Amino acid sequence: MSDIYLEVNLHNLYYNLSKIRKELNQHTMIMAVVKGNAYGHGSIEISKALSQEIDYLGVGLLNEGVELRTNGVKAPIFLMGPTDDFETVYSNNITISICSITQLEKLIEWTNTNKKEIKFHIKVETGMNRFGINYDQMEKVKFLCENSSYSILEGVYSHFATTYKNNKKHVQKQKDKFDKYIEFFNQYNNKIYYHIANSENAIDYKEAHYNMVRIGNALYGPCNSKKNIGLLKIANLKARVVYTKKVMAGENIGYGNNYKSKNEMNIGIISMGFYSGLGLIKKPLGSKFSSVTIYYLKEIYRYLFKNKTVIYYKGRPLDILGKPNMQYTIIDLSKIKEIQENLEVEIKVSPIFVQDNIKRTYISEVKS
Ligand SMILES: *Cc1c(COP(=O)(O)O)cnc(C)c1O
C-alpha cells in the first residue's frame, strides 16, 4: 500500500465527457487534451480510458505523444506544439502542427524525400501571438500545400487567448479572424477540420465549435465557464498517516518553533511536503502558463503565512502544525477519537501540482 496516492475516478471522467458532449452538435469532434501528464491525472491511463470515446488526443510536446504510443495508445494523436523531428513523428503516427512557413517547407522536403506521409494542421494567428502563421502568408501556405503529395493538410486551427466569459469582445474578434482563414481554405478544400475552442469557450460559445473542440480541464473537473454544466472532480489525493504520537502541553512542534501545543495533543505525520505539491492548493482554471505561475506563487505565499487547512479526514478539516516540510507534514489528530493504524487523510491539492512520481490509482467501477 502506498503512503500517498492520487485516486482517479474514471467513472467521473466519463460522466464529464458526457456532460461536455451534450453541449456539442452530434457531429462535432472532440480532441481530449492530455498534455502535462493529463493535467496530472496520468496521461497513459487517461488516454486509454478515452481512446474509444474521442476523436483525437492532444499533446503539447512530441515526447508526450511518443510516450503514449510506446505504451500502446492507438487513438489519433495531435501535437499542438512545433517540431521538426519528422522521423519520430512519422514512426509514431502523430499528426503535427505547422506553425511557420519554414517548418512547412522542411516538412514537405522531408516527406517528399522519404516518400512517407505525415498529416498536419496549420496553426493560424488570430490574436494570441504565440504560435501561428499570419493571414498574409496564406497564399504561400496554399501554394506549398498544393505542391506536396506526401504532406497532408488535414486541419486549420487557432487558440483563444481568453474566455468568452471574461472577454467576449476579444473572443469574438478572434473568431471573426478565424472565419477569414476558413473562407480562404474552403475555396479549394472542403474536407478540412477547423478548431479553435478550448473547454470554457466550447461550453459558453457554441459559434466557435466548428468541426472540432479541444477539451482539457473540463474533462478533469469543474472549469471556469459561465455556464455550469455539472462537471465533477475526478481525482483525490490520499495519504496514510505514517507515524503518530502524543505531545504534552507547551511543547514545540516542527521546524522554527512556530507552533506550541496548548493542550495534550495527538499528532500524526504524512509523507508529503511542499516538494510533492502540498501547500499549492488549487490551480487557476484555464491554461495560460503565466496565470498558473502567478497563482502558484500566491498559493505558496498564502499557505506559508496563513496556514490554511487543506487536509481532511472523513470530511473534517485537520490542522497542519507548523509549515509543511520538504517531504513530511505534521498534522493535528486530536479531533479524531480512535486513531487506527493506516489512518488515511485526504489532501486538497490540484493534481497538476502533484509530483509525477506519486502513484496514481484508478477506479473504473461505480461505487455503491
Ligand atoms: C491546453 C490547450 C487546450 C486545452 O485547454 P483547456 O482550457 O484546458 O480546455 C486547447 N488547445 C491548446 C492549443 C492548448 O494548449
The ligand as an ORCA input file, in Angstrom:
! r2SCAN-3c Opt
* xyz 0 1
  C      -4.056     23.335    -23.291
  C      -4.672     23.592    -24.567
  C      -6.048     23.336    -24.771
  C      -6.979     22.886    -23.675
  O      -7.323     23.979    -22.875
  P      -8.408     23.860    -21.693
  O      -8.691     25.270    -21.339
  O      -7.742     23.120    -20.583
  O      -9.582     23.150    -22.231
  C      -6.557     23.529    -26.048
  N      -5.771     23.961    -27.057
  C      -4.446     24.228    -26.891
  C      -3.644     24.705    -28.057
  C      -3.849     24.067    -25.640
  O      -2.563     24.332    -25.492
*
